[in-house]
C-alpha cells in the first residue's frame, strides 16, 4: 500500500486567525484561570504538545492534560461556525482525487484529535470519507510530533508512506521516522523557508503545484533501482 499522510492546518485547511484561542479556553474551563501571556509560535506542534507547554507556562501540572483535552474536544464541536468557520486550502479536493487516482491512499497525520478534525472538516465542507481513518494518526495524546510519525511508520509496516505538510516541524518529524517529506506553502511558512528543510518537493499551493506533486509521488513509488 502507498499512503500520503496529510497534515490538516495549513495544508488541507487554511490557518485561522485565532487558531490558538480554544487551547486557553479549555485550560480556563478546567483551572478557572484566564491566561494572559501571548502564546509563542506553535505551528507544527501537536495538541498535546501545545497544551502541555501552555500548562507548564501557566504554572499548572501536566497531569491536567487529559481533562483539558476532553474540554478542548467539547469546545471544538461547536467552535468552527460563522466567522470562525474553516476554509479549504486552494486545490484540496482536486489534489485528493488526483492522489487517489494515482493509486495512493489519503490518510491523515495531524496534531489534532479525530473530534477536532471532523469538526474542522464539517465547517470547511471537506468530506471526511475522502480519507482512510484507519490509516490516520492524531496528536491529541502525543506531545512530540516525531513520536507520532514514528508510531505511524511502525503501524504501517511495509507500506510506502509520505508526509505532506506545511511546516518545518513536519519535516523534522518525517526525518525522525525516515519518511519522505513533501511540503506545501499554504500555511505559516513560505516556500523559501520550506526549501531549507529536507523536503523532496516544495510547492506554493496544491493548484499550481499538483503536477509536480504527482510526479514526486510517482518517483517515490518506483523501485529504488529505477530511481538511480
Secondary structure as GFF3:
##gff-version 3
##sequence-region A 1 228
A	DSSP	beta_strand	2	6	.	.	.	ID=ss1
A	DSSP	alpha_helix	21	31	.	.	.	ID=ss2
A	DSSP	alpha_helix	47	57	.	.	.	ID=ss3
A	DSSP	three_ten_helix	62	64	.	.	.	ID=ss4
A	DSSP	alpha_helix	65	79	.	.	.	ID=ss5
A	DSSP	three_ten_helix	82	84	.	.	.	ID=ss6
A	DSSP	alpha_helix	92	101	.	.	.	ID=ss7
A	DSSP	beta_strand	105	110	.	.	.	ID=ss8
A	DSSP	alpha_helix	114	124	.	.	.	ID=ss9
A	DSSP	three_ten_helix	128	130	.	.	.	ID=ss10
A	DSSP	three_ten_helix	133	135	.	.	.	ID=ss11
A	DSSP	beta_strand	137	138	.	.	.	ID=ss12
A	DSSP	alpha_helix	145	156	.	.	.	ID=ss13
A	DSSP	beta_strand	160	165	.	.	.	ID=ss14
A	DSSP	alpha_helix	168	177	.	.	.	ID=ss15
A	DSSP	beta_strand	180	184	.	.	.	ID=ss16
A	DSSP	alpha_helix	191	194	.	.	.	ID=ss17
A	DSSP	beta_strand	201	203	.	.	.	ID=ss18
A	DSSP	alpha_helix	210	221	.	.	.	ID=ss19
A	DSSP	three_ten_helix	224	227	.	.	.	ID=ss20
###
